[in-house]
Amino acid sequence: MLETAIRGGHWTMMPLADEATTFTVTDFAARALMLTESDRLREARTYSIGPNATGLAVAASSGSAPQEPISLNRPPSPSGLMLFTDPIGSDAETYRTANGSSAEIHTPIVAVSWSLWDGSQDHVDGHAVTWLRQSSHGAIVPCRGMRGIWMTFYAPRTSEMLGVDASQAVAVGPDGSLITAAESALADTAFQRWDPDLFGPLAWNNELVLPEGETFADPKPGTVQHWAATVYTTWQIMQQTGKSQLTETIRHSLPPAARKKAGQKAKRSGAVQKIGDGSVRVIDLAAPSRPASTAAHRDAAASDGRRTVQWSCRWPVPPYRRSTCLNPYLHHKLNDTALDHHEHREEIIPLRIKGPSDKPLRVPGGTTFKFDVPAP
């Protein structure tokens, strides 16, 4: 699947072997990307983002992309794997079916992995490589000094995880026939039965590198840049502390007996025996920041499991971004108008309306909104 995507031009970073190999160019690139992804996941910390934190991040990035320069200090760990309760976006493709009609298939994006890119990845599987980076100017060789955040986005492989109607079309087969969620689930079950060591619940979809110091433009929904903006916004929400803290974290680890059993199974299959530190951090909005449960339920009922999660009931107005100085003394006391000696960080401020109200809602900047919100 990855080799096919690369051959079709769906790539951001592509490794090229500096010497002759027995692989074709795209075969080598796919193999190298899978090996580097395996190394990334071996070091990754694992995070699970709850429904309200997911909805808040999607709402905030729908209102505006992050404004701060991309920072390598924003990720919660140098390498990570983050799974979202609901889709943060969807990859929409239009296919021609066997009967001559067209079908638009939405593939939900539900997970992301990342690591830091520092230009030192010059050998993969014993081969010296040169990396190409897809840019607006075409394929270029990134400079050795380029630093950034490398992200890989995943879709769910098992249709039963999506919560969609069994008769809903989720793919188009090579012969042009529509594949329903029920048929896809049967295929996944057969795959898992025949190749249990190769089957996984996630499937690669796309990837990109965010160069350090650059800023997000105004990414178009349904693009990899927009998914990256949502992930970056999630990191911003997670890092807010003090009076601005929005999230709470519960850390889960397998009991000793379960860890031993998992290690023995991994050893027999030849799989990696440990991922990251062996724990999962479950993150969602803290009680003071949670919207009304009825509003969250209405959003959940409006979501179809294939497209970006709904959030408008929980936040009738998209959350706004506030730039906060990390060193107020240098900023105010020393009159540092050139911003030479302090750093600004963005915070996400969710705007919610509790209960029925016909009063106008004022937000920073003087804008006034008026809503007629039903009682929870």
N, C-alpha and C positions, 0 to 999 in steps of 0.2 A: 504493500500500500504506500509506504513512504517513497520507494523508488519510483512508483507511478506518479506520485505527486511532484517529485523533483523533475521528472521528465516533462511534466506539463507546465513547469515554470512556477509551481507553488512552493517557493522556498525563500528564506531570508539569508541564512548562512549556509554555504556549501563548501565542503573540503575537497580539494583536488590533490591527488597524489603527485609528489614531485618526481617520482620515478615510475617506470613501467610496472604494472601489476596485471594479474590475471582477470581483474574485474573491468567492466565497462565504467565509464565516468560516473554515470548515475548510480550503478550498483555500488561502487566504492563509496560514493557520497552517502548513500542510505546506510550502508554498513557502519561507516565512521560516525554518522550522527547517532545511530542506535548505541554504539559503544560509548560515546561521550555522554549520552543521556543516562545510560546505565551507571556510569561513574558519578554523575550528578545525583541520581536517586540514592546511591549508596551512602552519600554524605548528607542527604536531605533530612531536615526536620519536617514532621508531618503536622498539618493544621487542618481542622475541619471547621468551616464557617457556617454558623447557624442561619436560619431563614431571615431574621430581622436584620442581622449585620449584612447579609448578602443584599437584601432589599435596599438598605441605606446606601451601600456602596454603589449599586446600580443607579439609584436615584440621584446621588451626588454627581456621578460621572455623566449622567444624562443632562444635568443642568449645565455643567461645564467641566472641561478636562482639568487635571491638575495644572496649576500655574507656576509652581516652584520648579527650578531647574532639577533635572533628574539626579538623584543622589544615591550613591552606593550604600549609604547608611539607612535608607528607607526600608529595605527588606528586613523582616524580623530575624532572619538568619542568612548566612552566606549562600546556603543551598537549601531548597525547600520544596515540598509538595503540598499543595493547598487544594482541598476539595470543597466545593460550594454546595449547599443544600439545594439551591435552585440555579437554573442556567443564568450566567452573567451575560450571555449573548447567544447568537446562533449564526451558523454559517449557511447562508441561503444559496442554493444552486438550482438552476432551471434545467430540467432534462426533457428530452424528446422521448415519448413513450412509443410502444409498438403500434398503437392505433393511430399515430400521427398527431396526437395532442401533446401538450406540454404540461409538466408537473413541477411545481416549486417545492423542493424538499429542504426543510430546516433541520440542521444538525446542531443540537444544543452543545454549548461549551460549559463544562461543569468542573474542570480542574485545570491547574497550571503548575508546572514545575519551573524552578529558576536556579541559576547560579551566576556568579560574577565573571564577566569576561575581561581579561586583562591582556590579551594578545599573546599569552605564553603557550597557548594550545597549538604547538607546531609539530607534534607527533601524535599519531593515532594508530594503535595496534602495530607499532614498530615501523610505521611508514611516516616519512617527513611529508607534511601537507602544507598547502597554501590555501587560505580561506578567502572565498569570495563573499561579498556582502551585497545584497540587493538593495539598491537605493533608487531615489527618484530619477537619478541620472544613469541608471542601468547597473550592471554588475561591476563592483569596484573591489580592489584589494584594501582592506582596512589597514590603517597605519599601525605599526607595532605598538605605539603608545596609546592606542584607543582603549578606553575602559568603559564598561557598561554592564547592563543587566540582561542576561540571556534568558528568555522565557520560552517554554513549550506549552501549548494549549491542547487539552484533551476533551474528547466527547465520550459519553458512555457507550460501551459496546453492547451491553445487555438491555434489550428493549423493555424488560420487565421493570427496570429501574426508573423508567421515564414517566410512569403514571399516565400513559396515553391510552386511548381507545384501541382495542385489539385490531380493529379493521382499518385504522389510520395508516396511510402510506408513509413509510419512513425512509425508503430508498427506492432506486430504480435498478433492476438487474441488467446484466450485460446484453440480454436479448430485448431490452426495452420494456419489460413487464414491471408493474408496480409491486413492490414488496411491502406487505403490511407489517405492523408491529408484531402480530402473532407469528407470522412466517419468519421474521427476523429472530424472534425469541427461540423458535425451534432450531434455526441454524446455529445460534449461539450455544444452545444446549448440546447439539451434536459436536460442535467444535470443542467444547469443554470436556465432553466424554472421551473423544479420541485423542486430544492433545492437552491434557490437564496442566502440563508444565508450561505450555506456551500460551494458554488462554489467560486473559486478564480482563477486568471489568472496564478498562479505559482504552481508547484508541487514539493514536496521534492524529492531530488535525492541522496544526500550523505552529510556527515559531517566529521569533524576531529578537533583535538586540536593541535595547534602549541605550544610546550613547550617553555617558556621564556629562552633565552640564547642559545638555540640550533640553528644550521644553516641548511639551505636547502641543501640537497644533490643535485644530478643531476636528478631531477624528470623526469619520462618518460611521454611524451605527452599522453593525454587522461586519466590521473589519477587525483585523487583528490589532490594529492600533487602538481601537475603542476598547477591546477586551483588556489590553495592557493598561489603559487609563483606569479601568475599573479595578484591576488588581492593585495598581499603585494607590488608588483611593482607599482600598481595603487596608493596605499597610498604614496609610495615614490615620485611619480610624483606630487601628489597633495600637498605635503609638501615642495616642492622646492620653495624658495623665492629669492628675489633680482635679480641679473643678471641671475641666473639659473632658474627663475620662468618659468614654462611651461604652466600652466593652468589659466583659469579665471572661476569665479563662479558667477552664477546668482541665487538668492534665490527667490523662489516663495511660496506664501501663498494664501490660499483660501480667497476670499472676505468675510466680516462678514456675509452676507446673506447666502452664500454657506456653511460657517462653521456651522451656526445655523441649516440649513437644513440637513447637514450630521450628526450633533449631534443628531437631532431628529430621523433620520433613524436608527442610531446606537442604540439609547435607545430602540426603538421598537423591534429591532431584538436581543437585548441582547449582541451586539458586543461591542468591546472596542471603547469608544467614541473618544479617541485621541491616535495617534501614535507619539511618540517622542515629538517634539515641534510644530508639525502641519505644518512644512515647507518642501519643497523639494529643495535641492541644485543641480542645473544643472551645470555640470562641463565638460569643453572641453578645447582643446588646445587654448591658446591665439593666437591672430593674427600673431605675429612674429614667432611662432613655428609651424603654420599650414603648411602642405604640399600643393602642388598645387591641386586645386579642380579636375582637370582632372585625376591626379594620384589617388585621393580618389575615384572618380567615377569608374575607372578601377578596383580598389580593390573591390568595392561594386558589380560590375558586375560579378566578378570572384567568389564571395561568394554564397553559395547555401542556407544559412540560417540554416543549420543543423550541419555544422562542424565549427571548429575554423575560425574566420574571417580572410580574406586575408589581408596582409599588405605590400607585397614585392614591389608594385608600389610606395607606399608612402615613404618607407625606403628600398632602395636596399641593404643597409648594416644594420644589426640589431643594434639598439642603444647600446652603451657601458656604463658600470658602472664606476663611478669615486668615490673613497673614499675621503671624505672631512673632515678635522679636524675641530671640532667645537670650539676649543680653541687654535688658532695658537700661542698665546703668550707662553703658557706652552709648546707647542710642539717645537717651534723654539728657543725662548729666553732662556728657562731653559734646553734645550737639553734633553727633556724627551724621550729618545730613548726606554725606557721600556713601554711607553704608559700608565703610571700609573695615570696620572692626566688629561687626556682629552679623548674625545670620537670621534670616526669617524662615519660619516653618509654617506650613499651611495647617489649619484645623478645619474640621467639618462640623458645621452647626446645623443639626436637623431642625426643621420647622414643622411643628405638629399642632393640630387643633384638637383639643380634648372636648368632646361633647358638642351639643348643638350651639351654634353661635352665628349671629348676623353682624358681629362687630368686625370692623376692618382689621387686618393683620398688617402691621408695619414691620418692615425688615430694614437692615442697615442700607443706607443710600437714599432713604426717603420714599421708596416704592411702597404703595399700599395695595393690598389684595383683599378682596371680600369674598366670603364663601358662605354657602348654606349647607352646613355639614349635618347629616342625620345623627341622632343620638346613638351611641354604641349599644 
